[in-house]
């Protein structure tokens, strides 16, 4: 049985960050990865350019049953700290909307950064290794039986992520281990995920697949996001939809303001003065695509010329566009979800070290915990921060 100070299961964002920090402290570290390819979610993210953090990152960007849990880690390892690391490695990056930072070239650069840090810290990484059994012993730490042999460690870190993107290697491993050691695991669901539509709505909007509209304001209760909307062959997507999906529950409606930056009623009155003979759908096609204008006019039975529309009719048209109510049939599920909502109950975990309170020497980091970020680099920042603080503790 080979002995290490620290064994980390999962060579993703949080696992590699943790490994480097532990290695720099002089700990002997082994990272086990069950797939052949390391960091697949890192490589896939941000359209291949990795949205690695967000300059506006704060605890307010996360959902959790305990919203205070993430504060300690995010406070100790901030977006500015990771940006400094990126700059130290000479990676060029740019800022997109809402503080999102992306590599200029490729997400491979972020993965290489992590692998370089791990290498400098003396970390050993072993791929294609399946963990078959874990046993905890009070005196000797943890024993692992794997497809590549047996290992023993003082500190064991679970960094295997959540259930999202199973073809990227995601499994429920972390949740199984948490339950094995008596930790509560909260209900999980796909988040940052496209919506599917009811059959009658899908029939109407499916021909619009590939068309986007920006910006829209999407709301559930008092929670609102203002970003782009995209129509797909199965329903609705785009940043605004992905954001609100984390707050949506089956059977509830979403409200969409298609023109959040326009007083539609006032604008229609002005257009009526200027172009009284123009058809309503023609006027609408000047502020959205022609196909979208036509689809919504058919949906709400809007027709005729502007000059024949009364103020009441214009008010009704404006109301439709400012408060489009639609009830999704569901989501695309974990297959396309960017993250998993819910997970290991954070009340079971030390917010300063990520150690399980009931199992000394056992740590959980990253997406498997009940900490879910908004779209736009926040989930990576949680991976860096949770990995960093665990790396200082193991």
N, C-alpha and C positions, 0 to 999 in steps of 0.2 A: 504494500500500500504506500503510494507516494504522498509525502507530507508537504503541504503549503501553509503559509500563514493565512492566506485569503484565496478562496475559490469564488469566482464570479460566473454565474450561469447566464449567458446572453451577451453577445458581442455587438450590441447596438449602441445607440448614443449614450444612454446612462451608464451602461456596463463598461464601455471603454473609458469614459470620463472617470469613473470610480477607480478603475484599474490603474490608470496613470497616477492619480493622486496617492493611492495606497503604495504603489511602487516607489514613488519619490520619497516616501517616508521610510523606505528601507524594508518594506514588507515583501515577502516572496509571494507573487501573485500569479494565479492560473486563471485564464478566461476560457470557458467551454462554450462552444457554439454548435448547435445541432445541424445547421445547414452548411453547405459547402462554401457559400458566398457570404462574406461579412458585410453588415451594414446595408442591407437591401432597402430598408425604408429611408435611410439617409440618401441613398443614390436616387430613389424614386421621387423624393420630395421636391416641391417647387418647380415641377416640370423639368427636373434634371439639374436645377441650379441651387437647390437646397435653401429654403427660407429658414436660415439657421437661428435667428432670434428676432426680437422686435424692440426698437428703441423705447417704446412706450410701455414695456412690460411692467406689470404690477400685480399684486394679489387680486385686484379687481377683475383681471382677465381670466380667472379660473372658477370652475364650478366644483363644489365639494360639499358633502354633508357637514363638514367642518371647515368653513371658509378661512379660518385662522391658521390652519395647519401649514399651508404653504409659505407663510410669511417669513419664518425663520430662515429656511433654505434660500429663498429668493433674495432675502436681505443680505445673506452672506456670500452669495455668488450671483451677481446681477448681470443684466445684458451687457453692461459696459465692460465687465470682466471677461466675458466671452469674446466681445469685439476686440479687446486688447490682445487676446490669444490669437485670433484670426489675423490681426495686423502683424503680430510677431512672426507668424508663419508666411508672411508676404502674400496673403490671399487678397486679391482685389474684389471689392463688393460694391453694391449700389443699394440705395433705398428706394422702394416702391411705395405705393399708397399706404397710408396709415402706419408708417414706421416699420414696414417689413423689410428686412435685409436679405439680399440674395447674393450668391457668388456671381461674379461677372462671367466666369468661364463654366465651371461644372461643379456639381455636388461631390464629385470625386475628391475635390480639394479638401472638403471638410472631413471626409472619411480618412484621407491621407494624413491630415493634421492629427486626428485621434490615434491612428496607427503609429505615427512618428512619436507622439508623446508617450504612448505605451511602450514603444521600443526603447526610447531614452530612459524610461523608468524601469527597464528590465523585466517587463511583463511577458509571460508566455501565453500565446493564444493558440488554442487547439480547435480546429473545425471538425465537422462531421462526427461529433461526439454526442451521443444520446445519453442523458442521465436516466438511469433505470430505477434507482432507489436512493433515498436519502434517509440516514438515521442520525439522530442527535443523541449525544452522550454528555451528561453534565460535566464530566471532568475533561474529556478529550475533544470537545467541540463537535464536528460533524464528519460523518463518513459517507462517501458517495460511491455508488456502484454505477459504472458507465460502460458503454460499448467499447471503450478504449482502456479499460482497467479501473482500479479502485484508487480513491484519493481520500485524504484526511485533511481537515483544515480547522483552524481556530475560529475563523470568521467566514460565513457563507453568505454571499449576496445574490439575491434573485433579481435579475434584470431582463426578464424575458418578454416584457411588454404585455399588451392586452390581446384582444381577439380580432382587432381590425387588420384587414389585408392578409388573410390566411395564405394567399399564394406568395406573400413576402416572408413566410415562415412563422407567422403568428400562431400561437396555441394558447390553451388555458392553463399551461404548466404552473405559472405563478400562483394562480388561484387554488389549484390542487395542493400545492405545497403549503400555502397559508392555512388551508383547512386541515391539512395533516397535523399542523402544529397548534391547532385550536384557535386560529384567528377568524374573526368574522369577515365574511366577504359579502359586500352589498350587491344588490341586483345590478346587472350590467346590460348595457344596450349600445347599439352603434350610434356614434355621434360624428359631427362634421361630415354629414352624409346627404346625398341627394334624396328628394322625395319622389315617390311614385304617386300617380293620380288615379282617382276613381274612373271606371270605364267611360262614363259619359264625358268627363272632362278631358280624358286622354284622347278620345276620338276627335274632340274639337281642337286640341292644342298639338297633337302629334305632328301634323304637317309643318309646324314651326320649329321642329328639331334643328338645333344648331344656331338659332337666332338668339342674340342677347340684347338686354335692355339695361341701360346704366345712367344714373343710379336709380334704385328703388329703395323704399323704406319698408322693411318687413317687421311686423310686430306680433308678439303673443303677450297679451296683458300689457305690462309696463316695460317689457324687454323689447328693444328695437335695434335693428342693424340697418345701416345704409350703405349698400354696395351693389354690385351687379347681379342681375338675374339672367339665367340661361335656360332656355327650353330644350328638353331632350326627348328622345323617342320613347321614354318611359315616364317622363314627368318634368320636374323642375330641379335645376341645379344652379351653380354659380355661387360666388362667395356669400351673398346675402342668405341664400337658402341653407348653405352649409352651417353658417353661424347660428341661425335660428333653430336648426334641427336639434341642437343640444338641449333646447328648452321645450321641444314639442313632445306631446303625448298622444298616443293613438286615439283617434276620435275627435280631436280638437281642431278648430279652424285656425288658419293664419290670415292676417290682414296685410294686404300689400298696397302701398301707395306708389303708383307707377310714375308719379311726377312730384316728388317731395320738394323740389325747388321751384315749383310753379304754382301760382294761384290759378287753377284751371278755369274756374268760373269767370274770373276777370279777363283772362287771356281769350276765352271763347267769345266774350262780349266784344273785345277789341277786334277780333277776327271777323265778327259779324258786321261791324262797322266798315271794315276795310274790304271784305270779300263776301258780300251778302249772297252772291250767286254760286259760290263754291259749295260742293257737297261736304258734309261733316267729315266723312272718312278721308277726303282729300286733304282737308285742313289738318286732321290728326296725323296724316302721313308726313307732315312737315316736321313733326317732333318725335316720331318713332318710325320704324320701318313700315313700308306700305303693307306688307303681309300681316304684321302685328296689328296695325290700325284696322285692317279688314276683319281680322279674327275677333277683335274686341267689339267692333261694331255689330258683327253677326251675333256674338254672345249676348249683348245687351239690347239687340234690335234697335240700333241707332242708325237712322237713315234720313234722307232728305237733304235739303240745302240749308245753310246756316241762317239765311235771311228769314226763313219761315219758322225758326226755332224761338219760342218764347223764353223769357228769363228763367221760368220754372224748368223748362226742358234743359236749358244750358246748365242749370244747377244740378239736375239729375245726372246729366252726363259727367259733370265734374265729380259728383259723389261716387259714381262708378269707378272712375280712374283713381281717385284718392283713397277709396276704401274697397278694393277688390277682395272679397272674402272667398277663400277656397279651402276645402278640407282634403288634405292628402289621404291616400289610402294606406300609406306606409312609407318605409324608406327602402333604399337599395341594400341595406344591411351591411354586415361586416365586410363583405366582398369589396366594397368601394369606400367604406368609412375610413376616415383618416385617423380616428381615435376611438377608444372605448370609454363610454361614460360609466361611472361607478367603479367598483373594484374593491380592493382590500380596505377595510374600514380604517381610517387614519387614527381613530381613537386607540387602535391596537399598536400604533407605531410611535416611536419617539420623533418629534418634529426636528430635534437638533441633530440626530444621528441616523435616522431611518431604521433603527434597530427595533425588532419586534419585542414588545414589553414582556410577552409570555415565553419568549424563546431567546435567551441571551446568546449573542453571537450570530443571530440570523437577521439579515437585512433585506428590505424590499425597496427598490427604487424605480423611478420612471413611471411609465403608463399603467402598470399593474395596480398602482395605488388609486384611491378615489380622489384624484386631482386631475381635472380635465380642462385644458386651456382652450381659449378662443382660437379661431383660425388666424394664421399670420405670424408664425414663428414662436408662439407662446409655449406650445408643447415641447419644442426642442429646448427652450430655456428651462422648463421644468426638469427635463432629462439632465441637462448640464448641472443645474443647481442641486438636485437630489443626489446625483452621482458624486458630485464634489464633496458634499457634506458627509456622505457615507464613506468616501475615500479617506477622509480625515479621521474617521472613527474606527475603522476595521483593524 
